[in-house]
Amino acid sequence: MHGWIILDKAHGLGSTQAVSAVKRALRISEAGKWKVGHGGTLDPLATGVLPIAIGEATKLAGRMLDSDKIYDFTVAFGVQTDTLDLEGKGIAQSDVRPTLAQVQAVLPRFTGPIEQAPPAYSAILIDGQRAYDLARKGEEVEMKRRSVTIHGLHISSSQGAEDSGVCPQGGLAQLGAGEREAGPAPTSARQQAAKPSYPLPHGERVSEITLRAHVSKGTYIRSLARDIALALGTVGHVTMLRRVKAGPFTLESAISLDKLDQAARGGGIGGLMLPLTAGLDDIPALPVSPDQAIALRQGKILTGIAATDGQYLATLGDIPVALVRSDDHQIVVVRGFNLMSREDD
């Protein structure tokens, strides 16, 4: 049981809750007790790809955190909330609604290297305290701007939007602004107005827009939505956020918790797992001999191997031995795996 389970995380479920659900599924399936971790936090509001690492794959969770992500998200114009999503309370309003052409024109300003201020309601540490804890106490939270990279940003080719979180009376739904991992507060009635179908005429004004963003690590989509709205001369907040890709993992390999539970009760949870190496699809393999594999497992440096500089996955047959780095014909262990082939027994 060393590998990945890729969850299609449901709305309202925290990332730590998802990890606990996978641990529970492993117990139900009698697979034994294994180390479990996730490869990138998703807020309870968000849905989509959440890689769950099991066993030796947890050693790659940090690498997954550093990977690029792709998100679909909907920005509702006219109200900014303190949390920058529909879980918060309104703090600013605007009657301005942009046209589709204006939205398209402003997106290049947010493509490439940019700087953004993270949301006050985030898990960033400030003087040893979480920013969201300070914000909940009503304290002024100054978030330092950080550099991130937006590799791609465009209007989604399909609607992909969920309910906007705007009440029929036109006021913002007053939702709880609690800790991001605490789960969503009960929602009020939401407007069920028909959503526009894209593409719209460029002169058509829109109350919301669904975008797709390919972003580097550390990017806050809620901040991106806020800044796009401000650049359009209005305010806005995120009403839908769905991660469609995390590192090499996509929705195509993602499963629901219900499917995971069914498999666990049927004893077939292993059939839903991806191998440990699925998290290293972008790393070339470096075959090693049994003696070299032993040396790498002992943390020793291999010399005299003809390999260009860079990262490799050292393998003994089809068994991952270690994530290594080649530097001037020296192979240095970056992360070793405690996996043994039958020949090692």
C-alpha beads as a LAMMPS data file, in Angstrom:
LAMMPS data file: protein, C-alpha beads

345 atoms
344 bonds

1 atom types
1 bond types

-500.0 500.0 xlo xhi
-500.0 500.0 ylo yhi
-500.0 500.0 zlo zhi

Masses

1 110.0

Atoms # bond

1 1 1 0.000 0.000 0.000
2 1 1 2.515 2.568 -1.200
3 1 1 0.954 4.980 -3.655
4 1 1 -1.737 7.556 -4.294
5 1 1 -5.479 7.820 -3.983
6 1 1 -6.697 10.851 -5.923
7 1 1 -9.895 12.200 -4.420
8 1 1 -12.450 14.369 -6.131
9 1 1 -13.013 16.323 -2.928
10 1 1 -16.598 17.297 -2.270
11 1 1 -17.809 20.747 -1.256
12 1 1 -17.750 21.209 2.522
13 1 1 -14.996 18.697 3.213
14 1 1 -11.688 19.910 4.663
15 1 1 -8.380 18.457 3.504
16 1 1 -7.586 17.013 6.939
17 1 1 -11.058 15.444 6.995
18 1 1 -10.299 13.843 3.636
19 1 1 -7.092 12.340 5.026
20 1 1 -9.050 10.941 7.986
21 1 1 -11.609 9.449 5.585
22 1 1 -8.854 7.635 3.666
23 1 1 -7.383 6.304 6.920
24 1 1 -10.828 5.043 7.864
25 1 1 -11.216 3.368 4.454
26 1 1 -7.871 1.612 4.929
27 1 1 -9.032 0.290 8.313
28 1 1 -12.352 -0.892 6.893
29 1 1 -10.571 -2.740 4.082
30 1 1 -8.231 -4.343 6.657
31 1 1 -5.258 -3.058 4.698
32 1 1 -3.376 -2.329 7.895
33 1 1 -2.122 0.908 9.383
34 1 1 -0.266 3.183 6.974
35 1 1 1.043 6.718 7.025
36 1 1 -1.312 9.005 5.092
37 1 1 -0.966 12.638 4.004
38 1 1 -2.314 15.028 1.390
39 1 1 -0.499 16.802 -1.408
40 1 1 -2.033 20.276 -1.227
41 1 1 -4.734 21.847 0.925
42 1 1 -8.157 22.628 -0.527
43 1 1 -10.543 24.899 1.363
44 1 1 -13.897 23.333 2.330
45 1 1 -15.511 25.610 -0.281
46 1 1 -13.343 24.146 -3.042
47 1 1 -13.836 20.850 -4.855
48 1 1 -11.689 18.740 -7.114
49 1 1 -8.306 17.043 -7.242
50 1 1 -6.822 16.250 -3.826
51 1 1 -3.878 13.809 -3.994
52 1 1 -3.706 11.559 -0.929
53 1 1 -0.335 9.869 -0.398
54 1 1 -0.090 6.498 1.354
55 1 1 2.958 4.767 2.775
56 1 1 6.248 5.678 1.118
57 1 1 4.416 8.043 -1.243
58 1 1 4.058 10.459 1.694
59 1 1 7.739 11.248 1.158
60 1 1 6.665 12.941 -2.071
61 1 1 3.859 15.025 -0.539
62 1 1 6.149 18.028 -0.159
63 1 1 7.082 17.829 -3.812
64 1 1 3.372 17.783 -4.665
65 1 1 2.848 20.949 -2.616
66 1 1 5.439 22.682 -4.801
67 1 1 3.805 21.635 -8.071
68 1 1 1.693 23.761 -10.402
69 1 1 -2.096 23.623 -10.120
70 1 1 -4.994 24.334 -12.479
71 1 1 -8.286 25.745 -11.176
72 1 1 -11.688 26.643 -12.540
73 1 1 -13.273 29.440 -10.533
74 1 1 -16.241 31.771 -10.728
75 1 1 -16.022 35.435 -9.753
76 1 1 -19.299 37.145 -8.799
77 1 1 -19.081 40.905 -9.324
78 1 1 -20.659 43.531 -7.108
79 1 1 -19.738 42.381 -3.599
80 1 1 -16.399 41.791 -1.865
81 1 1 -16.410 39.687 1.286
82 1 1 -13.954 39.587 4.148
83 1 1 -12.995 36.019 3.238
84 1 1 -13.024 36.764 -0.532
85 1 1 -15.470 33.883 -1.035
86 1 1 -19.125 33.176 -0.333
87 1 1 -18.427 32.031 3.221
88 1 1 -17.842 35.606 4.375
89 1 1 -19.778 38.783 4.982
90 1 1 -19.897 41.705 2.602
91 1 1 -17.419 44.519 3.205
92 1 1 -17.663 46.423 -0.096
93 1 1 -20.230 46.831 -2.873
94 1 1 -20.272 48.194 -6.405
95 1 1 -22.931 48.626 -9.080
96 1 1 -20.315 48.276 -11.836
97 1 1 -20.567 45.184 -14.005
98 1 1 -17.873 44.600 -16.651
99 1 1 -18.438 43.531 -20.211
100 1 1 -17.015 40.289 -21.491
101 1 1 -14.600 42.271 -23.659
102 1 1 -13.355 44.159 -20.606
103 1 1 -12.762 40.901 -18.740
104 1 1 -10.821 39.470 -21.672
105 1 1 -8.776 42.661 -21.977
106 1 1 -7.700 42.697 -18.341
107 1 1 -6.617 39.048 -18.015
108 1 1 -3.180 39.530 -19.651
109 1 1 -2.314 41.896 -16.786
110 1 1 -2.566 38.906 -14.452
111 1 1 -0.601 36.463 -16.593
112 1 1 3.067 35.743 -15.943
113 1 1 4.986 36.775 -12.804
114 1 1 2.759 38.892 -10.554
115 1 1 2.590 39.974 -6.946
116 1 1 -0.470 39.416 -4.786
117 1 1 -1.482 39.904 -1.171
118 1 1 -2.856 36.678 0.342
119 1 1 -6.323 36.771 1.928
120 1 1 -6.528 37.743 5.593
121 1 1 -8.504 34.534 6.061
122 1 1 -5.642 32.161 5.250
123 1 1 -3.400 29.794 7.183
124 1 1 -0.315 31.995 6.836
125 1 1 1.565 32.447 10.114
126 1 1 1.910 35.989 11.456
127 1 1 3.994 36.263 14.634
128 1 1 3.244 32.615 15.388
129 1 1 -0.515 32.882 14.847
130 1 1 -2.663 31.890 11.877
131 1 1 -3.892 34.857 9.897
132 1 1 -7.474 33.574 10.005
133 1 1 -7.384 33.415 13.810
134 1 1 -6.350 37.071 13.966
135 1 1 -8.974 38.048 11.385
136 1 1 -11.720 36.244 13.310
137 1 1 -10.781 38.251 16.402
138 1 1 -11.324 41.416 14.411
139 1 1 -7.653 42.353 14.423
140 1 1 -6.147 44.247 11.518
141 1 1 -4.131 41.759 9.469
142 1 1 -1.453 43.106 7.159
143 1 1 -0.643 40.551 4.494
144 1 1 2.691 41.038 2.758
145 1 1 2.633 40.771 -1.002
146 1 1 4.318 37.736 -2.503
147 1 1 5.554 36.798 -5.946
148 1 1 3.694 34.051 -7.821
149 1 1 3.398 33.026 -11.459
150 1 1 0.192 32.689 -13.461
151 1 1 1.137 30.450 -16.372
152 1 1 -2.247 30.741 -18.058
153 1 1 -5.527 32.565 -17.446
154 1 1 -8.570 32.580 -19.690
155 1 1 -12.357 32.538 -19.702
156 1 1 -13.645 29.005 -19.317
157 1 1 -15.031 27.455 -22.490
158 1 1 -18.032 26.161 -20.543
159 1 1 -20.210 27.769 -17.948
160 1 1 -19.023 25.621 -15.017
161 1 1 -20.572 27.974 -12.451
162 1 1 -22.480 27.023 -9.351
163 1 1 -24.929 29.134 -7.347
164 1 1 -23.608 32.623 -6.835
165 1 1 -24.311 32.986 -3.132
166 1 1 -26.453 36.075 -3.780
167 1 1 -29.827 36.130 -2.060
168 1 1 -32.983 36.790 -4.103
169 1 1 -33.262 40.211 -2.399
170 1 1 -29.867 41.115 -3.844
171 1 1 -27.967 41.077 -0.559
172 1 1 -24.966 38.868 0.143
173 1 1 -25.710 35.588 1.896
174 1 1 -24.377 36.017 5.438
175 1 1 -22.276 32.923 5.876
176 1 1 -19.891 32.027 8.658
177 1 1 -16.327 33.241 8.251
178 1 1 -14.718 30.511 10.300
179 1 1 -11.402 28.763 10.064
180 1 1 -10.775 27.397 6.575
181 1 1 -10.524 23.777 7.768
182 1 1 -13.535 24.003 10.081
183 1 1 -16.054 23.311 7.321
184 1 1 -18.658 25.633 5.782
185 1 1 -21.385 27.395 7.698
186 1 1 -25.024 26.658 6.763
187 1 1 -25.928 28.490 3.582
188 1 1 -29.022 30.604 3.113
189 1 1 -31.293 30.413 0.089
190 1 1 -29.439 31.193 -3.093
191 1 1 -30.575 32.852 -6.251
192 1 1 -31.366 30.322 -8.979
193 1 1 -31.147 32.778 -11.872
194 1 1 -30.196 31.352 -15.242
195 1 1 -26.469 31.513 -15.946
196 1 1 -25.112 32.944 -19.180
197 1 1 -23.698 30.617 -21.798
198 1 1 -20.305 31.482 -23.244
199 1 1 -19.329 32.988 -25.559
200 1 1 -21.406 36.107 -24.923
201 1 1 -21.398 39.200 -27.127
202 1 1 -18.361 41.259 -26.144
203 1 1 -20.570 44.175 -25.165
204 1 1 -22.712 42.066 -22.834
205 1 1 -22.282 42.993 -19.166
206 1 1 -21.799 40.045 -16.840
207 1 1 -22.607 39.634 -13.164
208 1 1 -20.152 36.751 -12.910
209 1 1 -17.501 35.000 -14.979
210 1 1 -15.894 31.561 -14.825
211 1 1 -12.150 31.457 -15.478
212 1 1 -9.451 28.808 -15.695
213 1 1 -6.042 29.527 -14.155
214 1 1 -2.787 27.548 -14.359
215 1 1 -0.785 28.777 -11.377
216 1 1 2.445 28.245 -9.475
217 1 1 2.639 27.169 -5.860
218 1 1 1.596 29.792 -3.336
219 1 1 -1.053 31.371 -5.557
220 1 1 -4.319 32.304 -3.868
221 1 1 -7.230 32.133 -6.290
222 1 1 -9.380 34.241 -3.953
223 1 1 -6.785 37.019 -4.126
224 1 1 -6.570 36.662 -7.900
225 1 1 -10.361 37.028 -8.176
226 1 1 -10.322 40.081 -5.900
227 1 1 -7.591 41.783 -7.923
228 1 1 -9.237 41.043 -11.276
229 1 1 -12.483 42.596 -10.049
230 1 1 -10.661 45.682 -8.755
231 1 1 -8.850 46.073 -12.072
232 1 1 -12.273 46.078 -13.751
233 1 1 -13.414 48.955 -11.572
234 1 1 -15.654 46.850 -9.367
235 1 1 -15.395 44.341 -6.517
236 1 1 -15.979 40.606 -6.414
237 1 1 -15.652 37.321 -4.575
238 1 1 -15.240 33.638 -5.457
239 1 1 -18.431 31.587 -5.569
240 1 1 -17.040 28.402 -7.127
241 1 1 -13.544 26.926 -6.959
242 1 1 -12.616 23.591 -8.476
243 1 1 -9.103 22.197 -8.818
244 1 1 -8.869 20.242 -12.053
245 1 1 -5.147 19.403 -11.922
246 1 1 -2.499 19.122 -9.198
247 1 1 0.975 18.231 -10.411
248 1 1 0.554 15.200 -12.687
249 1 1 -2.889 14.299 -11.284
250 1 1 -6.159 15.248 -12.999
251 1 1 -9.879 14.696 -12.485
252 1 1 -9.687 11.700 -14.824
253 1 1 -8.034 9.641 -12.079
254 1 1 -10.009 11.172 -9.190
255 1 1 -12.679 9.272 -7.249
256 1 1 -15.363 10.288 -4.773
257 1 1 -15.305 9.317 -1.107
258 1 1 -18.433 7.252 -1.720
259 1 1 -16.605 5.155 -4.329
260 1 1 -13.649 4.803 -1.976
261 1 1 -15.936 3.643 0.825
262 1 1 -17.630 1.096 -1.428
263 1 1 -14.262 -0.279 -2.524
264 1 1 -13.053 -0.458 1.071
265 1 1 -16.093 -2.451 2.167
266 1 1 -15.569 -4.773 -0.761
267 1 1 -11.867 -5.217 0.026
268 1 1 -10.771 -3.686 -3.275
269 1 1 -9.229 -0.413 -2.196
270 1 1 -5.865 -1.387 -3.708
271 1 1 -7.437 -1.357 -7.161
272 1 1 -8.156 2.368 -6.822
273 1 1 -4.586 3.288 -5.968
274 1 1 -2.042 4.735 -8.343
275 1 1 1.575 3.630 -7.894
276 1 1 4.100 5.737 -6.024
277 1 1 5.792 6.529 -9.332
278 1 1 2.619 8.238 -10.621
279 1 1 3.742 11.287 -8.664
280 1 1 7.038 11.303 -10.562
281 1 1 5.858 11.138 -14.150
282 1 1 8.054 14.100 -15.048
283 1 1 11.217 12.486 -13.632
284 1 1 13.301 10.170 -15.889
285 1 1 14.239 6.742 -14.541
286 1 1 17.847 5.821 -13.747
287 1 1 18.328 2.022 -13.636
288 1 1 20.786 0.854 -10.986
289 1 1 22.348 -2.496 -10.087
290 1 1 21.572 -4.367 -6.844
291 1 1 24.864 -3.187 -5.321
292 1 1 24.166 0.392 -6.326
293 1 1 20.663 0.127 -4.885
294 1 1 22.092 -0.995 -1.539
295 1 1 24.519 1.921 -1.553
296 1 1 21.758 4.430 -2.289
297 1 1 19.584 2.992 0.491
298 1 1 22.503 3.596 2.827
299 1 1 22.662 7.218 1.663
300 1 1 25.968 6.808 -0.149
301 1 1 27.023 8.816 -3.202
302 1 1 27.462 6.955 -6.481
303 1 1 30.249 8.088 -8.780
304 1 1 31.199 7.452 -12.367
305 1 1 27.627 7.228 -13.691
306 1 1 27.073 8.912 -17.041
307 1 1 23.970 10.996 -16.489
308 1 1 23.303 14.620 -17.294
309 1 1 22.732 16.913 -14.337
310 1 1 19.205 16.885 -12.913
311 1 1 16.766 14.754 -10.947
312 1 1 16.144 11.060 -11.565
313 1 1 14.217 8.184 -10.090
314 1 1 16.711 5.432 -9.343
315 1 1 15.071 2.053 -9.928
316 1 1 16.043 -1.558 -9.404
317 1 1 13.957 -3.296 -12.013
318 1 1 10.486 -1.865 -11.416
319 1 1 11.165 -1.018 -7.748
320 1 1 11.725 2.667 -6.875
321 1 1 14.933 2.978 -4.854
322 1 1 15.367 6.719 -4.387
323 1 1 14.736 10.135 -5.833
324 1 1 18.261 11.250 -6.690
325 1 1 20.121 14.195 -8.148
326 1 1 22.941 13.927 -10.667
327 1 1 25.610 16.575 -10.220
328 1 1 28.905 16.375 -12.099
329 1 1 28.551 12.595 -12.554
330 1 1 27.789 12.081 -8.871
331 1 1 24.439 10.598 -7.849
332 1 1 23.201 11.986 -4.536
333 1 1 20.097 10.764 -2.702
334 1 1 17.339 13.366 -2.358
335 1 1 14.716 11.047 -0.886
336 1 1 15.060 7.325 -0.322
337 1 1 12.221 4.808 -0.430
338 1 1 11.942 1.845 1.898
339 1 1 10.758 -0.561 -0.768
340 1 1 12.316 -3.949 -1.328
341 1 1 12.159 -6.321 -4.269
342 1 1 11.996 -10.067 -3.834
343 1 1 15.688 -10.239 -4.707
344 1 1 16.418 -8.131 -1.614
345 1 1 14.671 -10.565 0.780

Bonds

1 1 1 2
2 1 2 3
3 1 3 4
4 1 4 5
5 1 5 6
6 1 6 7
7 1 7 8
8 1 8 9
9 1 9 10
10 1 10 11
11 1 11 12
12 1 12 13
13 1 13 14
14 1 14 15
15 1 15 16
16 1 16 17
17 1 17 18
18 1 18 19
19 1 19 20
20 1 20 21
21 1 21 22
22 1 22 23
23 1 23 24
24 1 24 25
25 1 25 26
26 1 26 27
27 1 27 28
28 1 28 29
29 1 29 30
30 1 30 31
31 1 31 32
32 1 32 33
33 1 33 34
34 1 34 35
35 1 35 36
36 1 36 37
37 1 37 38
38 1 38 39
39 1 39 40
40 1 40 41
41 1 41 42
42 1 42 43
43 1 43 44
44 1 44 45
45 1 45 46
46 1 46 47
47 1 47 48
48 1 48 49
49 1 49 50
50 1 50 51
51 1 51 52
52 1 52 53
53 1 53 54
54 1 54 55
55 1 55 56
56 1 56 57
57 1 57 58
58 1 58 59
59 1 59 60
60 1 60 61
61 1 61 62
62 1 62 63
63 1 63 64
64 1 64 65
65 1 65 66
66 1 66 67
67 1 67 68
68 1 68 69
69 1 69 70
70 1 70 71
71 1 71 72
72 1 72 73
73 1 73 74
74 1 74 75
75 1 75 76
76 1 76 77
77 1 77 78
78 1 78 79
79 1 79 80
80 1 80 81
81 1 81 82
82 1 82 83
83 1 83 84
84 1 84 85
85 1 85 86
86 1 86 87
87 1 87 88
88 1 88 89
89 1 89 90
90 1 90 91
91 1 91 92
92 1 92 93
93 1 93 94
94 1 94 95
95 1 95 96
96 1 96 97
97 1 97 98
98 1 98 99
99 1 99 100
100 1 100 101
101 1 101 102
102 1 102 103
103 1 103 104
104 1 104 105
105 1 105 106
106 1 106 107
107 1 107 108
108 1 108 109
109 1 109 110
110 1 110 111
111 1 111 112
112 1 112 113
113 1 113 114
114 1 114 115
115 1 115 116
116 1 116 117
117 1 117 118
118 1 118 119
119 1 119 120
120 1 120 121
121 1 121 122
122 1 122 123
123 1 123 124
124 1 124 125
125 1 125 126
126 1 126 127
127 1 127 128
128 1 128 129
129 1 129 130
130 1 130 131
131 1 131 132
132 1 132 133
133 1 133 134
134 1 134 135
135 1 135 136
136 1 136 137
137 1 137 138
138 1 138 139
139 1 139 140
140 1 140 141
141 1 141 142
142 1 142 143
143 1 143 144
144 1 144 145
145 1 145 146
146 1 146 147
147 1 147 148
148 1 148 149
149 1 149 150
150 1 150 151
151 1 151 152
152 1 152 153
153 1 153 154
154 1 154 155
155 1 155 156
156 1 156 157
157 1 157 158
158 1 158 159
159 1 159 160
160 1 160 161
161 1 161 162
162 1 162 163
163 1 163 164
164 1 164 165
165 1 165 166
166 1 166 167
167 1 167 168
168 1 168 169
169 1 169 170
170 1 170 171
171 1 171 172
172 1 172 173
173 1 173 174
174 1 174 175
175 1 175 176
176 1 176 177
177 1 177 178
178 1 178 179
179 1 179 180
180 1 180 181
181 1 181 182
182 1 182 183
183 1 183 184
184 1 184 185
185 1 185 186
186 1 186 187
187 1 187 188
188 1 188 189
189 1 189 190
190 1 190 191
191 1 191 192
192 1 192 193
193 1 193 194
194 1 194 195
195 1 195 196
196 1 196 197
197 1 197 198
198 1 198 199
199 1 199 200
200 1 200 201
201 1 201 202
202 1 202 203
203 1 203 204
204 1 204 205
205 1 205 206
206 1 206 207
207 1 207 208
208 1 208 209
209 1 209 210
210 1 210 211
211 1 211 212
212 1 212 213
213 1 213 214
214 1 214 215
215 1 215 216
216 1 216 217
217 1 217 218
218 1 218 219
219 1 219 220
220 1 220 221
221 1 221 222
222 1 222 223
223 1 223 224
224 1 224 225
225 1 225 226
226 1 226 227
227 1 227 228
228 1 228 229
229 1 229 230
230 1 230 231
231 1 231 232
232 1 232 233
233 1 233 234
234 1 234 235
235 1 235 236
236 1 236 237
237 1 237 238
238 1 238 239
239 1 239 240
240 1 240 241
241 1 241 242
242 1 242 243
243 1 243 244
244 1 244 245
245 1 245 246
246 1 246 247
247 1 247 248
248 1 248 249
249 1 249 250
250 1 250 251
251 1 251 252
252 1 252 253
253 1 253 254
254 1 254 255
255 1 255 256
256 1 256 257
257 1 257 258
258 1 258 259
259 1 259 260
260 1 260 261
261 1 261 262
262 1 262 263
263 1 263 264
264 1 264 265
265 1 265 266
266 1 266 267
267 1 267 268
268 1 268 269
269 1 269 270
270 1 270 271
271 1 271 272
272 1 272 273
273 1 273 274
274 1 274 275
275 1 275 276
276 1 276 277
277 1 277 278
278 1 278 279
279 1 279 280
280 1 280 281
281 1 281 282
282 1 282 283
283 1 283 284
284 1 284 285
285 1 285 286
286 1 286 287
287 1 287 288
288 1 288 289
289 1 289 290
290 1 290 291
291 1 291 292
292 1 292 293
293 1 293 294
294 1 294 295
295 1 295 296
296 1 296 297
297 1 297 298
298 1 298 299
299 1 299 300
300 1 300 301
301 1 301 302
302 1 302 303
303 1 303 304
304 1 304 305
305 1 305 306
306 1 306 307
307 1 307 308
308 1 308 309
309 1 309 310
310 1 310 311
311 1 311 312
312 1 312 313
313 1 313 314
314 1 314 315
315 1 315 316
316 1 316 317
317 1 317 318
318 1 318 319
319 1 319 320
320 1 320 321
321 1 321 322
322 1 322 323
323 1 323 324
324 1 324 325
325 1 325 326
326 1 326 327
327 1 327 328
328 1 328 329
329 1 329 330
330 1 330 331
331 1 331 332
332 1 332 333
333 1 333 334
334 1 334 335
335 1 335 336
336 1 336 337
337 1 337 338
338 1 338 339
339 1 339 340
340 1 340 341
341 1 341 342
342 1 342 343
343 1 343 344
344 1 344 345
